[in-house]
């Protein structure tokens, strides 16, 4: 039971941290947070995880009605709100935006295509906030925003690929198994994007889990 609670807690924390790239935003994430946190053991596990205390406070606010289901208090935003896209601390010129839009029109969802975007000087200037800050810079242009979402998906796909490769190369542990279970929905979403190699890696992850059950 404790192991299952840990898996659920890790999944909820992942959703909390990635709400900025999840379709439906906080409205979608908050519904899951409330529905899957009714077990006291899950809350206990959350309190033992990094930033878990802030998430528990947010969940309590949702359940009490203090925080509407489509939002989150600014003080409880993950990463201190640095990935919320609410503020842009680095300027980007109209010329740079036009350059980016031209590149987005021809973007290929490959590692080379992704690096070409990420290595643009004005993209690098945003640091770790590049995804949401560039998205904010493209606000109002639905075509460019859709193209940017393709960049975001590609970036996340390669992150999950790297994570999966690391997990299958490590010694089998219950903690790794719990991490795989928590992240399996994303593995199942992104790894098939890599064709046969991705499906083979996904199969290894599933075997990893079943070998320890």
Secondary structure by P-SEA (a helix, b strand, c coil): caaaaaaaaaaaaaaaaacccccccaaaaaaaaaaaaccaaaaaaaaaccaaaaaaaaaaaaaacccccccccccccccccccccccccccccaaaaaaaaaaaaaccccaaaaaaaaacaaaaaaccaaaaaaaaaacccaaaaaaaaaaaaaaaaaaaaaaaaaaaaccccaaaaaaaaaaaaaaaaccccccaaaaaaaaaaaaaaaaac
